Amino acid sequence: MSVAILPIPPIFAPIAVDMQSVDAVIRQRLHSDVVLIRQVAEYIIHSGGKRLRPALVVFCANATGYRGVHHHELAAVVEFIHTATLLHDDVVDESDLRRGNKTANALFGNAASVLVGDFLYSRAFQMMVGVNDLRVMQVLADATNVIAEGEVLQLLNCHNADVGIDDYLRVIRYKTAKLFEAATRLGAILGGADAALEAQLAAFGMHLGTAFQIVDDVLDYTSDEVSLGKHLGDDLAEGKPTLPLIFAMQHGTAAQAARVRTAIESGGRDDFQAILEIIHATGALDESRVSARAEAQLAVNALQSLPPSIFKNSLLELCSFAIERNH
């Protein structure tokens, strides 16, 4: 896989017109007569997200020959589900910064964020019913359920220094990669892909989403707050045993492993600098990047039977972007 660092807009060039239509659907479907719902939903939707998940619906629909307009609606559904999870996540994590802006809960309060997240979930289900495709509804209903399971698993894993790599991967495949997988599968369904190709595109989404989340967890220890758009060390402060910490405990000395274990179990930021030094000294970041690259390569492999097109090229470029980005 050739690796090139590409900003998102050039990758999205082949679907630029489609994404304008997706944004129009998002604006239209955000409408509510309740002013606070409009304020909170518009704030989080338009606060600088990559639109990566809805773009995957559009790319895969185009790559499999779809020529209708339902991909715009379903792309917006995927974005609403993602946004709802962000609203709820920030309340659970007590976050006050996302994408370089104050979180919705910091501005509007926890109650408003949770309830508007509920509104976005229910609006997403209204929209998917409108597509009138039972298979589509099944994919999205299953995905939202698995995502919720992932959130609970992550909550249970917090402050647990005995979480292993398999446990970590299960959480991120449920919590993050499942919506990537649903997005690529939806595109395949709309395009009339056969069962084998649909499964391969779903696998592509799952591996891409896994790589994306591993890199997110690496960036919590390597980026800067301006680029990252959130506080460095948030994962450690919340006691989340992410891959860099797991590798640091596996490869560090007994004293280093004990220091990381205590930091996970205690949470907070007081030990961040010391933990950062251990992570670097043990090669945990490099090993985490190796894992991310392996997932990205599996994503590339899953596209082998997809016919050549500019849309396939962009999907391949997204694999490079996922592992080389700094935000």
VODOKOL-625755 format. One line per 5 residues: number of its first residue (from 0); for each residue x negated, y, z negated of N, C-alpha, C. Coordinates in steps of 0.05 Angstrom, whole numbers. Example, Ala and Ser with C-alpha at 12.3 -4.5 7.8 and 13.67 -1.06 7.14 Angstrom:
2
0 = -264 -114 -156 -246 -90 -156 -264 -66 -156 ~ -257 -45 -142 -273 -21 -143 -258 1 -157
END
This chain:
327
0 = -17 -24 0 0 0 0 -18 25 0 ~ -15 41 20 -30 66 20 -17 86 0 ~ -34 100 -15 -23 118 -35 -27 146 -27 ~ -6 162 -26 -8 190 -20 9 205 -40 ~ -2 227 -50 13 244 -69 31 263 -54
5 = 57 258 -56 76 274 -40 96 286 -59 ~ 101 312 -56 123 324 -71 149 313 -60 ~ 170 314 -77 195 302 -69 207 314 -43 ~ 208 341 -39 223 351 -15 214 339 11 ~ 188 337 17 181 324 43 190 296 46
10 = 190 280 24 200 253 25 230 253 32 ~ 244 273 22 273 275 27 280 287 54 ~ 261 296 70 266 310 95 286 294 113 ~ 283 268 116 302 254 134 331 254 125 ~ 335 260 99 363 260 89 371 287 78
15 = 357 308 87 362 335 77 391 343 81 ~ 403 338 104 431 346 109 449 329 91 ~ 443 304 88 459 287 71 458 297 42 ~ 435 304 32 433 313 5 447 340 0 ~ 449 357 21 465 381 18 494 373 14
20 = 503 353 29 530 343 26 535 331 -2 ~ 515 317 -12 517 305 -39 519 328 -60 ~ 503 348 -57 505 371 -75 532 385 -74 ~ 544 386 -50 570 398 -47 591 381 -62 ~ 589 354 -60 607 337 -75 603 340 -105
25 = 578 342 -114 573 346 -142 586 372 -152 ~ 583 394 -137 595 419 -146 625 417 -147 ~ 637 404 -127 666 402 -125 676 384 -149 ~ 663 362 -153 673 343 -173 667 351 -202 ~ 649 371 -205 644 381 -232 666 398 -243
30 = 684 406 -225 705 425 -234 722 414 -256 ~ 727 430 -276 746 424 -297 759 450 -306 ~ 784 449 -314 797 472 -324 786 480 -352 ~ 772 461 -364 760 467 -391 733 480 -386 ~ 731 505 -395 707 521 -389 682 508 -400
35 = 682 498 -424 658 487 -437 648 463 -421 ~ 666 447 -410 657 424 -394 642 434 -370 ~ 653 455 -356 639 465 -333 612 476 -340 ~ 610 491 -363 585 503 -371 563 482 -376 ~ 570 462 -392 550 442 -400 543 425 -376
40 = 563 416 -361 557 398 -338 541 412 -317 ~ 548 437 -311 532 452 -290 504 457 -300 ~ 501 463 -326 475 468 -337 456 444 -333 ~ 465 421 -341 448 397 -340 444 388 -311 ~ 465 389 -294 463 380 -267 444 397 -251
45 = 444 423 -256 428 441 -240 402 451 -254 ~ 392 434 -272 368 443 -287 342 431 -277 ~ 341 424 -252 315 417 -240 309 387 -237 ~ 329 370 -237 325 342 -234 316 335 -206 ~ 304 312 -202 292 304 -177 314 294 -157
50 = 337 287 -167 359 275 -150 349 249 -137 ~ 331 235 -150 319 211 -139 340 188 -136 ~ 356 184 -157 375 162 -156 396 166 -134 ~ 409 189 -132 427 192 -110 414 190 -83 ~ 389 199 -81 375 197 -55 371 168 -47
55 = 367 151 -67 364 122 -60 389 111 -48 ~ 413 119 -57 438 111 -44 438 119 -15 ~ 431 144 -10 432 155 17 411 142 35 ~ 386 139 25 365 126 41 373 98 49 ~ 383 82 29 389 54 35 414 51 53
60 = 433 69 50 456 68 68 448 74 96 ~ 431 95 100 422 102 126 404 80 138 ~ 387 68 121 368 48 130 382 22 139 ~ 407 18 129 422 -6 137 444 1 157 ~ 443 25 168 461 31 190 488 43 183
65 = 492 53 159 518 64 151 522 91 165 ~ 546 96 175 552 120 189 577 134 179 ~ 585 129 154 608 143 143 600 165 124 ~ 618 172 105 613 193 86 615 184 57 ~ 622 158 53 624 148 25 598 149 10
70 = 575 148 25 549 149 11 545 175 -4 ~ 557 197 6 555 222 -8 570 221 -35 ~ 594 209 -34 610 207 -59 596 188 -79 ~ 586 166 -70 573 147 -88 546 157 -98 ~ 532 173 -82 507 185 -91 514 204 -114
75 = 535 219 -112 544 237 -133 552 222 -158 ~ 565 199 -154 573 182 -177 548 173 -192 ~ 528 164 -178 503 156 -190 490 179 -206 ~ 490 203 -194 479 226 -208 495 233 -233 ~ 521 230 -232 537 236 -256 532 215 -278
80 = 529 190 -271 523 170 -291 495 176 -303 ~ 476 182 -287 449 189 -297 450 213 -315 ~ 465 233 -307 467 258 -324 481 252 -350 ~ 501 235 -350 515 228 -375 495 214 -394 ~ 478 197 -383 459 183 -400 439 203 -412
85 = 431 223 -396 413 244 -407 425 259 -430 ~ 450 267 -426 464 282 -447 465 266 -473 ~ 472 241 -471 473 224 -494 446 218 -506 ~ 426 213 -488 399 207 -497 387 230 -514 ~ 391 254 -504 379 277 -518 392 281 -546
90 = 417 273 -549 429 275 -576 417 253 -594 ~ 415 228 -583 404 206 -599 375 212 -607 ~ 360 222 -587 331 227 -592 326 254 -606 ~ 347 270 -610 344 296 -622 324 314 -606 ~ 325 311 -580 307 326 -563 317 355 -559
95 = 298 373 -555 306 401 -551 294 413 -525 ~ 279 396 -510 267 405 -485 268 383 -464 ~ 278 390 -440 279 371 -418 276 387 -392 ~ 259 377 -374 254 391 -348 246 420 -352 ~ 232 425 -374 222 452 -380 243 471 -391
100 = 268 462 -395 289 478 -405 299 467 -432 ~ 314 483 -446 326 473 -471 347 452 -463 ~ 348 431 -479 368 410 -474 396 422 -479 ~ 416 408 -467 444 417 -471 452 416 -500 ~ 443 396 -515 450 394 -543 437 417 -559
105 = 414 426 -551 401 449 -565 416 475 -560 ~ 428 477 -536 443 502 -529 472 501 -538 ~ 485 478 -534 514 476 -538 522 460 -562 ~ 503 445 -574 510 429 -597 513 399 -589 ~ 509 382 -609 511 353 -604 539 344 -595
110 = 559 355 -608 587 346 -602 594 352 -573 ~ 588 377 -564 594 384 -536 579 366 -517 ~ 553 360 -523 537 343 -505 549 315 -502 ~ 556 303 -525 567 277 -524 593 276 -509 ~ 611 295 -514 637 295 -502 636 302 -472
115 = 618 320 -464 615 325 -435 602 301 -421 ~ 584 287 -435 574 262 -424 596 242 -419 ~ 615 241 -438 638 224 -434 655 233 -410 ~ 658 259 -407 673 269 -383 659 261 -357 ~ 632 262 -356 618 255 -332 621 225 -326
120 = 620 209 -346 624 180 -342 652 175 -331 ~ 673 187 -343 700 182 -334 705 194 -306 ~ 693 217 -300 695 229 -273 681 210 -253 ~ 659 199 -260 645 180 -242 663 156 -236 ~ 678 146 -255 695 123 -250 720 132 -234
125 = 730 156 -237 751 166 -220 741 166 -191 ~ 717 175 -186 706 177 -159 702 150 -147 ~ 691 131 -162 686 105 -151 711 90 -144 ~ 733 94 -159 758 83 -152 768 94 -125 ~ 762 119 -120 771 132 -95 758 119 -71
130 = 735 106 -74 722 93 -51 737 68 -44 ~ 753 57 -63 771 34 -58 756 10 -48 ~ 734 3 -62 718 -20 -55 712 -35 -81 ~ 723 -58 -85 720 -73 -110 691 -80 -116 ~ 676 -86 -95 648 -93 -98 632 -69 -109
135 = 638 -46 -98 625 -21 -108 631 -16 -137 ~ 656 -20 -144 664 -15 -172 651 -35 -191 ~ 648 -60 -181 635 -81 -198 606 -74 -203 ~ 592 -65 -182 564 -58 -185 560 -35 -205 ~ 576 -15 -203 573 9 -220 583 3 -249
140 = 604 -13 -251 614 -20 -278 593 -37 -292 ~ 581 -57 -278 560 -73 -290 536 -57 -297 ~ 529 -38 -280 505 -22 -285 508 -5 -310 ~ 531 8 -313 536 26 -336 536 9 -362 ~ 546 -15 -361 546 -32 -384 517 -41 -392
145 = 501 -48 -372 474 -56 -377 457 -32 -388 ~ 462 -9 -377 448 15 -386 454 20 -416 ~ 479 17 -423 487 21 -451 473 0 -469 ~ 471 -25 -459 456 -45 -474 427 -38 -477 ~ 415 -27 -456 387 -18 -458 383 4 -478
150 = 402 23 -479 400 44 -499 400 33 -528 ~ 418 13 -532 419 1 -559 394 -15 -565 ~ 384 -30 -545 359 -45 -549 336 -26 -556 ~ 335 -3 -542 314 16 -548 316 27 -577 ~ 341 32 -585 345 41 -612 336 21 -632
155 = 342 -5 -627 333 -26 -645 303 -29 -646 ~ 290 -23 -623 261 -26 -622 245 -3 -634 ~ 259 20 -639 245 43 -650 233 35 -678 ~ 208 44 -682 194 39 -707 187 10 -711 ~ 189 -6 -690 182 -35 -692 156 -39 -676
160 = 134 -42 -691 108 -45 -678 103 -73 -668 ~ 122 -91 -672 119 -119 -663 131 -123 -635 ~ 142 -102 -623 153 -104 -597 132 -112 -577 ~ 137 -133 -561 117 -142 -541 123 -131 -514 ~ 106 -139 -494 109 -128 -467 136 -137 -455
165 = 144 -162 -459 169 -172 -448 193 -156 -460 ~ 192 -151 -486 213 -135 -499 214 -107 -487 ~ 191 -95 -484 189 -68 -472 201 -68 -444 ~ 193 -87 -427 202 -88 -400 232 -92 -399 ~ 243 -109 -417 272 -113 -417 286 -87 -422
170 = 276 -70 -440 289 -45 -446 289 -27 -422 ~ 266 -24 -409 265 -4 -387 279 -15 -362 ~ 280 -41 -359 296 -52 -336 326 -48 -341 ~ 335 -49 -365 363 -44 -372 368 -14 -371 ~ 352 1 -385 358 29 -390 353 47 -366
175 = 331 42 -351 324 59 -329 327 46 -302 ~ 314 22 -299 313 10 -272 340 0 -262 ~ 359 -5 -281 385 -15 -272 400 5 -254 ~ 398 30 -260 412 50 -243 398 53 -216 ~ 371 51 -216 357 50 -190 367 26 -174
180 = 368 3 -187 377 -21 -173 406 -18 -163 ~ 423 -6 -179 451 -2 -170 452 17 -146 ~ 435 38 -147 435 57 -125 427 44 -98 ~ 406 28 -99 397 16 -74 416 -6 -65 ~ 428 -20 -84 448 -40 -76 473 -28 -64
185 = 482 -5 -75 505 9 -63 500 17 -34 ~ 476 28 -29 470 35 -2 471 11 17 ~ 461 -12 7 461 -36 24 490 -45 29 ~ 507 -44 8 535 -52 11 549 -35 31 ~ 545 -8 29 558 10 48 549 4 77
190 = 523 -3 80 512 -8 106 518 -35 117 ~ 533 -51 102 541 -78 112 518 -97 113 ~ 497 -93 96 475 -112 95 484 -140 87 ~ 470 -160 98 477 -187 90 467 -192 61 ~ 474 -215 49 469 -220 21 439 -219 15
195 = 423 -230 34 394 -231 29 382 -203 29 ~ 389 -186 48 379 -159 49 389 -142 26 ~ 414 -146 18 425 -132 -5 408 -139 -30 ~ 402 -164 -34 387 -173 -57 358 -161 -56 ~ 347 -159 -32 320 -148 -30 319 -118 -36
200 = 340 -104 -27 341 -75 -33 346 -71 -62 ~ 363 -88 -74 367 -86 -103 341 -91 -118 ~ 325 -111 -109 299 -116 -122 280 -92 -118 ~ 281 -80 -95 265 -56 -90 272 -35 -111 ~ 298 -30 -115 306 -9 -134 297 -16 -162
205 = 300 -42 -170 292 -50 -197 262 -46 -202 ~ 246 -55 -183 217 -52 -186 208 -22 -185 ~ 220 -7 -167 214 22 -166 221 35 -192 ~ 245 29 -203 253 41 -228 235 34 -251 ~ 226 9 -251 207 0 -272 181 14 -270
210 = 170 17 -246 145 32 -242 149 61 -251 ~ 171 72 -244 177 100 -251 177 104 -281 ~ 189 86 -296 191 89 -325 164 84 -338 ~ 149 65 -328 122 60 -339 105 86 -337 ~ 107 98 -313 91 123 -309 102 145 -327
215 = 128 147 -331 139 166 -350 126 162 -377 ~ 123 137 -386 112 132 -412 83 138 -413 ~ 69 134 -391 40 143 -390 38 173 -391 ~ 56 187 -377 54 216 -377 58 228 -404 ~ 72 214 -422 76 225 -449 49 227 -464
220 = 28 215 -453 2 217 -465 -20 229 -447 ~ -12 237 -423 -32 247 -404 -26 273 -391 ~ 0 280 -390 8 305 -376 5 329 -394 ~ 15 351 -385 17 375 -402 46 383 -403 ~ 54 398 -423 82 403 -427 95 419 -405
225 = 80 436 -391 91 452 -369 98 433 -346 ~ 79 415 -339 85 396 -317 106 376 -324 ~ 104 366 -349 122 345 -357 150 355 -363 ~ 152 379 -372 179 391 -377 191 383 -403 ~ 175 369 -420 184 362 -447 160 362 -465
230 = 165 359 -491 143 359 -510 126 333 -507 ~ 99 337 -506 82 313 -507 85 299 -534 ~ 82 273 -533 84 258 -558 112 253 -567 ~ 132 258 -551 159 253 -559 164 224 -566 ~ 152 206 -549 156 177 -554 145 169 -581
235 = 121 178 -586 108 171 -612 124 183 -635 ~ 133 208 -632 149 221 -653 174 205 -660 ~ 186 192 -639 210 177 -643 205 148 -651 ~ 179 141 -653 172 113 -660 177 93 -638 ~ 176 102 -612 181 84 -590 155 68 -583
240 = 156 42 -584 132 26 -577 130 22 -546 ~ 120 43 -533 118 41 -503 93 27 -495 ~ 90 22 -469 68 5 -460 40 15 -468 ~ 34 40 -466 7 49 -475 1 42 -504 ~ 21 44 -521 17 37 -549 14 7 -553
245 = 30 -9 -538 28 -38 -540 0 -47 -531 ~ -9 -36 -508 -36 -44 -498 -58 -35 -518 ~ -55 -11 -530 -75 -1 -549 -77 -20 -573 ~ -54 -30 -582 -56 -49 -604 -68 -76 -596 ~ -63 -84 -571 -73 -110 -562 -103 -109 -558
250 = -114 -86 -548 -142 -85 -540 -160 -69 -559 ~ -148 -57 -579 -164 -41 -598 -175 -58 -620 ~ -192 -46 -636 -202 -60 -660 -180 -63 -680 ~ -185 -79 -701 -165 -83 -721 -157 -56 -734 ~ -177 -39 -738 -171 -13 -750 -154 5 -731
255 = -161 4 -705 -145 20 -685 -117 9 -683 ~ -114 -17 -682 -87 -29 -680 -70 -22 -705 ~ -83 -22 -728 -69 -15 -753 -60 14 -752 ~ -77 31 -742 -70 60 -740 -46 64 -722 ~ -46 51 -699 -24 53 -680 2 42 -693
260 = -1 19 -706 22 6 -718 35 25 -739 ~ 18 38 -755 29 56 -775 42 80 -762 ~ 31 90 -740 43 113 -726 70 106 -715 ~ 73 82 -703 99 73 -693 119 70 -715 ~ 111 58 -737 129 53 -759 138 78 -773
265 = 120 98 -773 126 123 -788 139 144 -770 ~ 132 144 -744 142 165 -726 129 191 -733 ~ 139 213 -720 128 239 -725 104 245 -707 ~ 94 270 -708 72 279 -691 46 283 -705 ~ 45 278 -731 21 285 -747 -3 270 -737
270 = 1 245 -727 -22 228 -719 -26 228 -689 ~ -13 246 -675 -14 245 -645 -42 246 -634 ~ -58 264 -643 -85 267 -632 -102 242 -636 ~ -100 231 -660 -115 206 -666 -106 183 -649 ~ -80 181 -646 -69 159 -629 -77 163 -600
275 = -76 188 -591 -85 194 -563 -113 185 -558 ~ -131 190 -578 -159 181 -575 -161 151 -574 ~ -145 137 -590 -146 108 -589 -136 97 -562 ~ -114 109 -552 -103 101 -526 -124 104 -504 ~ -139 126 -504 -160 130 -484 -183 111 -489
280 = -191 107 -513 -214 90 -519 -209 61 -512 ~ -185 51 -514 -179 23 -509 -172 17 -480 ~ -171 38 -463 -164 33 -435 -134 28 -431 ~ -118 35 -451 -89 28 -450 -75 43 -427 ~ -84 67 -422 -71 82 -400 -77 70 -373
285 = -103 62 -369 -110 50 -343 -95 24 -340 ~ -92 8 -361 -78 -17 -359 -48 -13 -353 ~ -37 8 -366 -9 15 -360 -5 23 -332 ~ -24 38 -321 -22 46 -292 -24 21 -274 ~ -41 2 -282 -43 -23 -266 -16 -36 -265
290 = -2 -37 -288 25 -49 -289 44 -34 -271 ~ 43 -8 -272 60 9 -255 55 4 -225 ~ 29 2 -218 22 -3 -190 32 -31 -181 ~ 30 -51 -199 40 -77 -193 70 -77 -187 ~ 85 -62 -203 114 -60 -198 119 -46 -172
295 = 104 -25 -166 108 -10 -141 101 -28 -117 ~ 81 -45 -120 75 -63 -98 97 -84 -94 ~ 109 -93 -116 132 -111 -113 155 -97 -99 ~ 158 -71 -104 179 -56 -91 173 -55 -61 ~ 148 -49 -54 140 -49 -26 146 -76 -12
300 = 138 -97 -26 142 -124 -15 172 -130 -9 ~ 189 -119 -26 218 -124 -23 229 -111 2 ~ 215 -92 14 225 -79 37 215 -92 63 ~ 201 -114 62 189 -125 86 210 -132 108 ~ 233 -142 100 253 -150 120 271 -127 129
305 = 268 -103 116 284 -80 125 274 -70 152 ~ 291 -67 171 282 -58 198 268 -31 196 ~ 248 -26 214 234 0 214 252 23 219 ~ 247 45 205 262 70 208 248 91 192 ~ 256 116 198 245 138 182 254 136 153
310 = 277 123 148 287 120 121 271 100 106 ~ 263 78 119 246 58 107 219 71 100 ~ 209 87 118 183 101 112 185 118 87 ~ 207 131 84 210 148 60 212 131 35 ~ 225 108 36 227 90 13 199 80 6
315 = 183 74 25 155 66 20 139 89 7 ~ 144 113 17 130 136 5 138 141 -24 ~ 164 135 -30 173 138 -58 158 119 -77 ~ 149 97 -67 133 78 -84 107 91 -92 ~ 94 105 -73 70 120 -79 75 143 -98
320 = 97 158 -92 103 181 -109 108 172 -138 ~ 122 150 -141 129 141 -168 105 137 -186 ~ 83 127 -174 60 120 -191 38 142 -191 ~ 40 161 -172 19 182 -171 28 209 -181 ~ 53 212 -189 64 238 -197 53 246 -224
325 = 55 272 -229 46 283 -255 69 295 -271 ~ 94 289 -262 117 300 -277 141 281 -272
END
